[in-house]
Amino acid sequence: LNDQDLSASLTRCQNVFTTTQVKNAILLIQRSAVDARMIFTRKAYLSLADLRLAQEARELIDAGADSTKAYLDEHLEPFGGSEQSELVATIGVYLLDANASVSKCAKLMYVHRNTITYRLQQIASITGFTIGDMPDTMTLYRLAAVIRLVHTASA
């Protein structure tokens, strides 16, 4: 495809068996693939769950600037209110890019893996749960997705 100047994005659709499920998957892809690609910049393929997360982030942003600001203020408050903190950046890379791998996250962020482990411990202390514990971690996934989508769309 690259040789032909064409681009493609793969989506893995698991547990899609009926025509209604296929239709819903296609509609989700049409609505959310562009946003999902902005959020998951390093993924070779997307899953339906990735697309659903992108859809949730888009819906929050589309609710308006005041709503988005209120969401970010509320969820960033434990991190000192800053989207630019090392901890917030680590959350984004760890969850969205590194597939919750400490080693991969360290490589992507150009730091030692012990630094990532330490940051994850700090995040656990701030949030009161271990990253990876569901459904608590979904809050951090949404936060990272919204931040990435807001910044990518405004760039």
N, C-alpha and C positions, 0 to 999 in steps of 0.2 A: 504493500500500500504506500509506503514512504517513497518508493521509486516512482510511483504514479502520481505523487502529490495528492494522495487521498488519505483521509483519516477515518478511523473507526473506533468505536468504543464498545467493548464487550460487557454484557450484563449476564450474570449467572442467576437463573430463575429456578430456585429449588422449590419442590413441593407445589408445582403448578400443574394441575391435572385436568381441570375442566375448562371448557371454553370461556366461561365467565372469569375464571382465574387468569387465563391467558389475556383476555381483554383488559382486565384490571392491571395486569403487569405492563402491558403495552402502554396504557394510559399513564401509568406512573413513570415509565421511562420517558415518554414524551414530555411530561410536565417537569421532571426533576433531573434528567440526565446532565444538563448543562450545569446546574447548581452542584450536583454531586461531583462532577469533574473539578469544579473550583474548590470543593472541600477536600476531596480525596485525590490530591494532585499526583501522588506517587503510586497509586494502585493500578495494576495491570488490567483489572476488570472490576466492575461494580457488582454488588449484590442487591437484591430487592430491599434488604435492610438498609444499605447505604442510601438508596434512593428515598426510602421513607424518612430517614434522618434529614436528608437534604430538603425534603418536602416540609418537614416540621420547622426547620430553620427558616425556610422561605416564608412560610405562613406567619411566623413570628415577626419577621422583618416587614412583611407586607401589611401588618397590622398598624404600622406607622412608626415614625421616628421616636415619638414619645414612648410608645410601648417597648420598642427595642432598647431605648436608653434605660428605661425602668428595669427591664430584664437584665441587662448587662450590669447596671449599678447593683442590683440585688445579688447577683451571682458572683460578681467580682469583689464585693465588699470583703469577704474573708481573705482575699489576696491583696489587700491594700487598695482596692478600687482601680487597679491598673491592669489594662490588657497587655501591657508591655513587660510585665514581670517575668522573670525566668521560670517561675512555677507555672504560670499560665501557658507560656511557650512550650514548656515540657509536656504539659497535658495534651496540647494539640499534636505535637509530634508523636508522643507515645501512643495515643489512642487512634489518631487519624492516619498516621504515616507508618508507624513502626509495628502495627498489629500487636500492641502491648508487649513488645520485646525490649527489654532493657538494653541489650547489646546493640540492636538495630537503632534504637533511639539515640544511644550514645554516639554511634557512628554518624547518624544524620545531623546531630547537633555539634559534632566535633568536640566532644568532651569525653572524659573517662566514664566507664560504666558505673563506677562507684558514685560519681556525681549524680547520675540519673537515679540511682537507688536512694541516695540521700534526699534528693528533691521529692521523690515519690513518698518517702517517709514524712517529709514536711507537709506535703499535700494531705496525707492521711491524718496528720495531727490537726491541720486546719479544718478539714471537712468532717472529721470524725468517722471516716470509713476508709478501708483499703481500696485503692483503685483496682478494679476487677470484680469487686463485690457488686452483684446486680440485685436490685435495680438502681442502687445508689449511683453507680458509675454512669448511668444514662444521663444524669444531670450534667456531668462533666463532658460527655460526648456532645450533648446539645450545645453547651456553652462553647466548646471548641469549634463546633460546626458554625454556629452563629457568628463568632468572631471572625473565622476565616472567610465566610461568605460576605460579611459586611466589608471587610478589608479588601477582598478580591474584587467585589463589585464596585467599590469606590476608587480603585486604582486605575 
